[in-house]
């Protein structure tokens, strides 16, 4: 009997020790992050999560994750697995948490633990503006809706079909929602689904889409950690509480989503008016800078209008500012103390354009100049990626006509996942150059000087 009690006590001690070791093991994840000085976020390389712009990492989820790493006092490492591989990558230990605009759904909650919600969204039907035949959920009966596999959109559509909706669902493997929205805009497909935040952001780029009716009640987005990682999850929740109360979250949100319902079309009548009302204030310094760096002043004036509408106080949601819309890094590089000073901004901005222009010495004008303008807009890294892809496609990497074809491909994971600088809203530099050339042609015809 005594022997049995001794065994029992030993068993109890062993179980207690195991519990302590398990508890310590759970603490190891946060301790490992602190000891290594680095935390790894799993996210997506797209317009609303993480991307590089003018060679600077950006994105709503990236900025939040960066703020969290600073909250912990560690460096941030970014990994971008496939959409379907996000949770597997987390559970296999490749990353510490997921920050990828994940909707909190019952199926996902069985695989990961979610943070407190940080953003409310709603699944919306996306149509072309000319599509007048789909006005309510019942109108989707017999229609084909195109969505990415493994999304909450697929889950909801399947649920609707179980309720008798009779919707045809076409699934795509790891095709970004943004790409499906673009396909709707080009009328290549009729219908897709997008979370409201993604839809509103992309309407800036694809104004031919309509954000139609919802197919689901409002949902919440959350960050995800491995099951049982309570200490890390607690820190994440504390972090969201802090940034929501001190205004940091709102500041990051406004950076990417402020006024997303407005797409700023170029109004040529406004352009003509501002040639009279605003250009004369800056014409002399534009001419001086253009002469110094070897550019046609009319081209530079056209570029400045595209950047800021000749407004020295202009500030973009991306953080660039001034009449030349310079990043802080570029301003420092060019010795500009005040980006909002038009003289400093114009002299420094045109000097920077010349520096970029000189880097593309293998190209000949006018291609060289157009490539330099695109690089000024989106960053040299993405241009180098586009040139590499052009070579692989047997196109001339030093031809602007070739890069016009290639740059938009950097939105497609088939192409950007093989590049150094990753995802890029490649249609933007193409539109940027096209608009500058339009303004330039008008200025030449106006014969202003």
C-alpha positions in Angstrom: 0.0 0.0 0.0 2.9 2.4 0.8 4.6 1.4 -2.4 1.4 2.3 -4.3 1.1 5.7 -2.6 4.8 6.3 -3.6 4.2 5.5 -7.2 1.1 7.7 -7.1 3.0 10.6 -5.7 5.7 10.1 -8.3 3.1 10.1 -11.1 1.6 13.3 -9.7 5.0 14.9 -9.6 5.7 13.8 -13.2 2.4 15.1 -14.5 3.1 18.4 -12.7 6.6 18.7 -14.1 5.2 17.9 -17.6 2.6 20.6 -17.2 5.3 23.1 -16.1 7.4 22.2 -19.1 4.5 22.5 -21.5 3.7 25.9 -20.0 7.3 26.9 -20.4 7.2 25.6 -24.0 4.3 27.9 -24.7 6.2 30.8 -23.4 9.1 29.9 -25.6 7.5 31.4 -28.8 7.4 34.9 -27.4 10.7 34.4 -25.6 12.2 33.1 -28.9 11.0 36.3 -30.7 12.5 38.5 -28.0 15.8 36.6 -27.8 16.2 36.5 -31.6 15.2 40.1 -31.9 13.0 39.3 -34.9 9.3 38.4 -35.5 8.1 36.9 -38.8 4.8 37.9 -40.3 3.0 35.8 -42.9 1.1 38.1 -45.3 0.2 38.5 -49.0 2.1 40.5 -51.6 -0.8 42.7 -52.9 -2.2 46.1 -52.8 -3.9 46.0 -49.4 -1.4 43.8 -47.5 2.2 44.4 -48.4 4.1 45.7 -51.4 7.0 48.1 -52.3 6.4 51.5 -53.7 9.4 53.6 -54.9 11.5 50.9 -53.4 9.9 51.3 -49.9 7.9 48.6 -48.2 4.3 49.6 -47.7 0.8 48.2 -47.3 -2.0 48.4 -44.6 -1.1 45.0 -43.0 2.6 45.7 -43.4 2.4 49.0 -41.6 0.4 47.4 -38.8 2.8 44.5 -38.5 5.8 46.9 -38.5 4.2 48.9 -35.7 3.7 45.6 -33.7 7.3 44.7 -34.2 8.3 48.1 -32.8 5.9 47.6 -29.9 7.8 44.4 -29.1 11.1 46.0 -29.7 12.2 43.6 -32.4 12.8 43.6 -36.2 10.2 42.5 -38.7 10.7 39.8 -41.3 8.1 39.4 -44.0 7.2 36.1 -45.8 4.5 35.9 -48.5 3.3 32.3 -49.0 0.5 31.4 -51.3 -3.0 32.2 -50.0 -3.9 28.6 -49.5 -0.5 28.0 -47.7 -0.8 30.8 -45.1 -2.2 28.7 -42.3 0.0 25.7 -43.1 3.1 28.0 -43.1 2.0 29.3 -39.6 1.4 25.9 -38.2 4.6 24.5 -39.5 6.6 27.3 -37.8 7.6 29.3 -40.8 6.1 32.4 -39.3 4.9 33.7 -36.0 1.6 35.3 -37.0 -0.6 35.9 -40.0 -1.5 39.5 -40.9 -3.3 39.2 -44.3 -6.8 40.6 -44.0 -8.2 37.2 -42.9 -11.9 37.1 -42.1 -12.6 35.4 -38.8 -14.7 32.4 -39.9 -15.7 29.2 -38.0 -13.7 27.0 -40.3 -10.5 29.0 -39.8 -11.1 29.2 -36.0 -10.8 25.4 -35.9 -7.2 25.7 -37.2 -5.8 28.9 -35.7 -6.5 31.4 -32.8 -7.6 34.8 -33.8 -6.9 38.2 -32.3 -9.5 40.7 -31.4 -11.2 42.1 -34.5 -9.4 45.2 -35.9 -11.6 46.0 -39.0 -15.2 45.3 -40.0 -15.8 44.4 -43.7 -18.6 42.9 -45.8 -18.5 40.7 -48.8 -19.9 42.6 -51.8 -20.7 41.7 -55.4 -18.5 43.3 -58.0 -19.9 44.1 -61.4 -19.1 46.2 -64.4 -20.9 49.6 -64.4 -22.7 48.6 -67.6 -24.2 45.5 -66.0 -27.7 46.5 -65.2 -29.2 43.0 -65.1 -27.9 42.0 -61.6 -29.4 44.1 -58.9 -30.1 41.7 -56.0 -29.0 38.3 -54.7 -31.7 36.4 -56.6 -30.3 37.8 -59.9 -27.2 35.6 -59.3 -29.2 32.5 -60.0 -27.6 30.7 -62.9 -24.7 33.2 -63.1 -21.0 32.3 -62.8 -19.3 34.0 -59.9 -15.4 33.9 -60.0 -13.5 33.7 -56.7 -10.2 32.5 -55.3 -10.2 29.0 -53.9 -10.0 28.8 -50.1 -11.5 32.2 -49.4 -14.5 33.2 -47.2 -16.1 34.1 -50.5 -16.1 30.4 -51.6 -17.5 29.4 -48.2 -20.3 31.9 -48.4 -21.3 31.0 -52.0 -21.4 27.3 -51.0 -23.6 28.2 -48.1 -25.9 30.1 -50.4 -26.1 27.2 -52.8 -27.0 24.8 -49.9 -29.9 27.2 -49.3 -31.0 26.9 -52.9 -29.3 29.9 -54.6 -28.1 27.9 -57.7 -25.0 30.0 -58.3 -22.2 28.6 -60.5 -18.9 29.1 -58.7 -15.7 29.2 -60.7 -12.6 28.8 -58.5 -9.1 30.1 -59.1 -5.9 28.9 -57.5 -4.1 31.8 -55.7 -5.4 34.4 -58.0 -5.6 37.7 -56.1 -9.0 39.4 -55.6 -7.6 42.5 -57.3 -6.9 40.5 -60.5 -10.5 39.2 -60.6 -11.7 42.8 -60.1 -9.6 43.9 -63.0 -11.1 41.1 -65.1 -14.6 42.4 -64.3 -13.4 45.9 -65.2 -12.2 44.6 -68.6 -15.5 42.6 -69.0 -13.5 39.3 -69.2 -15.7 37.9 -66.4 -19.1 39.1 -65.2 -19.1 38.8 -61.4 -16.7 38.4 -58.6 -16.8 38.9 -54.8 -14.6 41.2 -52.7 -14.4 42.4 -49.1 -15.6 45.9 -49.0 -12.2 47.3 -48.0 -10.5 45.6 -51.0 -13.3 46.7 -53.3 -13.1 50.4 -52.2 -9.4 50.5 -52.5 -9.4 49.0 -56.0 -12.2 51.2 -57.4 -9.4 53.9 -57.5 -7.7 51.8 -60.1 -10.7 50.3 -61.9 -13.4 52.9 -62.0 -15.5 50.8 -64.4 -16.5 48.5 -61.6 -19.6 48.8 -59.4 -19.6 47.7 -55.8 -23.0 46.2 -55.6 -25.1 44.5 -52.9 -23.7 42.4 -50.0 -24.0 38.6 -49.9 -23.1 38.2 -46.2 -23.6 40.0 -42.9 -20.7 42.2 -41.8 -17.6 40.2 -40.8 -14.4 41.0 -38.9 -10.7 40.8 -39.8 -8.2 39.4 -37.3 -4.6 38.4 -37.0 -3.9 34.6 -36.5 -1.5 32.7 -34.3 -1.0 29.0 -33.8 -3.5 27.2 -31.6 -2.5 27.7 -27.9 -0.1 30.6 -28.4 -1.8 32.5 -25.7 1.0 34.8 -24.6 1.7 36.0 -28.2 -2.0 36.4 -28.8 -2.3 38.5 -25.6 0.5 40.8 -26.8 -1.3 41.2 -30.1 -4.5 42.1 -28.4 -2.8 44.5 -26.1 -1.2 46.1 -29.2 -4.5 46.6 -31.0 -5.9 48.1 -27.8 -3.1 50.5 -27.6 -3.0 51.7 -31.2 -6.8 52.0 -31.3 -6.7 54.3 -28.3 -3.7 56.4 -29.2 -4.7 57.0 -32.8 -2.0 55.0 -34.5 -4.5 52.6 -36.0 -6.6 55.4 -37.5 -3.5 57.0 -38.9 -2.4 53.9 -40.7 -6.0 53.2 -41.9 -6.3 56.8 -43.3 -3.0 56.4 -45.1 -4.5 53.6 -47.2 -8.2 54.0 -47.1 -9.0 57.7 -46.7 -11.4 58.9 -49.4 -11.3 55.6 -51.3 -14.7 56.3 -52.6 -13.2 59.0 -54.8 -11.2 58.3 -57.9 -9.4 61.4 -59.1 -10.0 61.5 -62.8 -7.8 63.9 -64.8 -10.0 66.7 -65.9 -8.5 68.4 -69.0 -10.6 71.5 -68.6 -9.1 71.9 -65.1 -5.7 71.3 -66.6 -6.2 74.2 -69.1 -7.4 76.4 -66.3 -4.4 75.7 -64.1 -2.0 76.4 -66.9 -3.3 80.0 -66.5 -3.7 80.2 -62.7 -0.9 78.0 -61.3 1.8 77.3 -63.8 3.0 81.0 -64.1 4.0 80.9 -60.4 6.5 78.1 -61.0 7.4 78.5 -64.6 10.8 80.2 -64.1 12.1 77.7 -61.6 10.8 74.8 -63.8 12.7 76.3 -66.7 15.8 76.8 -64.6 15.8 73.3 -63.3 15.0 71.8 -66.7 17.8 73.7 -68.4 20.3 72.7 -65.6 19.5 69.0 -66.0 18.8 68.8 -69.7 15.1 68.3 -70.0 12.3 70.1 -72.0 10.7 72.4 -69.4 7.2 71.6 -70.8 7.8 67.9 -70.1 8.8 68.7 -66.5 5.8 71.0 -66.1 3.6 68.2 -67.3 5.2 65.8 -64.9 4.7 68.2 -62.0 1.0 68.6 -62.9 0.6 64.9 -62.8 2.3 64.7 -59.5 0.6 67.6 -57.6 -1.5 69.8 -59.9 1.1 72.5 -59.2 0.3 72.4 -55.5 3.3 72.7 -53.2 1.2 71.6 -50.2 0.0 68.4 -51.9 0.4 65.2 -49.9 -0.3 61.7 -51.1 -1.8 58.8 -49.0 1.6 57.1 -49.6 3.4 59.8 -47.6 5.1 61.6 -50.6 4.6 65.3 -50.6 5.3 68.7 -52.2 5.0 69.9 -55.7 7.2 67.0 -56.9 5.7 64.5 -54.5 9.0 63.3 -53.1 9.5 60.6 -50.5 11.4 61.6 -47.4 14.3 59.3 -48.4 14.6 61.0 -51.9 14.5 64.4 -50.3 17.3 63.5 -47.9 19.3 62.0 -50.8 19.0 65.2 -52.8 19.7 67.5 -49.9 16.1 68.9 -49.7 15.3 70.3 -46.3 11.7 71.2 -46.9 9.7 69.1 -49.4 7.0 71.8 -49.4 9.3 74.5 -50.6 8.6 74.6 -54.4 12.1 75.8 -55.3 13.8 73.1 -53.3 11.3 70.5 -54.4 11.6 71.3 -58.2 15.3 71.6 -58.2 15.8 68.4 -56.2 13.1 66.5 -58.0 14.3 67.3 -61.5 17.9 66.5 -60.3 16.6 63.1 -59.0 14.9 62.4 -62.3 18.2 63.1 -64.1 20.0 60.7 -61.8 17.4 58.0 -62.6 17.6 58.8 -66.3 21.4 58.4 -66.2 21.0 54.9 -64.8 19.2 53.6 -67.9 22.1 54.3 -70.3 21.4 51.2 -72.4 18.1 52.8 -73.6 17.8 55.5 -76.2 15.5 58.5 -76.2 12.5 58.8 -76.2 12.3 55.4 -74.5 15.0 56.3 -72.0 13.1 59.3 -70.8 9.8 57.4 -70.5 11.5 54.6 -68.6 13.0 57.2 -66.3 9.6 58.8 -65.7 8.1 55.4 -64.8 11.0 54.7 -62.5 10.4 58.1 -60.8 6.8 57.0 -60.2 7.1 53.4 -59.0 10.7 52.9 -58.1 13.7 51.7 -60.1 13.5 48.2 -58.6 10.2 47.4 -60.2 11.4 48.7 -63.6 14.4 46.4 -63.4 12.0 43.5 -62.6 9.9 44.5 -65.7 13.0 44.6 -67.9 14.1 41.1 -66.7 10.6 39.8 -67.6 10.8 41.5 -71.0 14.0 39.8 -71.8 12.5 36.4 -70.8 9.6 37.2 -73.2 12.0 38.1 -76.0 11.0 41.7 -75.8 13.3 44.7 -75.9 13.9 45.6 -72.2 14.9 49.1 -73.3 11.7 49.8 -75.2 8.9 51.7 -73.5 6.4 49.9 -75.7 7.6 46.6 -74.3 7.6 47.8 -70.7 4.0 49.1 -71.2 3.1 45.4 -71.8 5.2 44.0 -69.1 4.7 46.3 -66.1 1.0 45.4 -65.6 2.1 41.8 -65.3 3.8 42.6 -62.0 0.3 42.4 -60.4 0.1 38.7 -61.3 1.8 36.2 -58.9 2.8 34.1 -62.0 5.3 36.9 -62.7 6.0 38.9 -59.6 6.7 35.8 -57.4 9.9 35.3 -59.4 11.1 38.9 -59.1 13.3 40.6 -56.6 11.0 43.5 -55.7 7.7 41.5 -55.8 4.1 42.8 -56.3 3.7 46.2 -58.1 0.6 48.0 -59.2 2.1 48.0 -62.6 -0.7 49.7 -64.4 0.0 52.9 -62.4 3.4 53.8 -64.0 1.9 53.1 -67.5 -1.0 55.5 -66.8 1.4 58.0 -65.2 3.5 58.2 -68.4 0.5 58.3 -70.6 -1.0 61.2 -68.7 2.3 63.1 -68.7 2.5 62.7 -72.5 -1.0 64.0 -72.9 -0.3 67.1 -70.9 3.0 67.5 -72.7 1.3 67.5 -76.1 -1.2 70.1 -74.9 1.6 72.3 -73.6 3.5 72.1 -76.9 0.4 72.9 -78.9 -0.4 75.9 -76.6 3.1 77.2 -77.5 3.7 78.5 -74.1 7.1 80.1 -74.6 
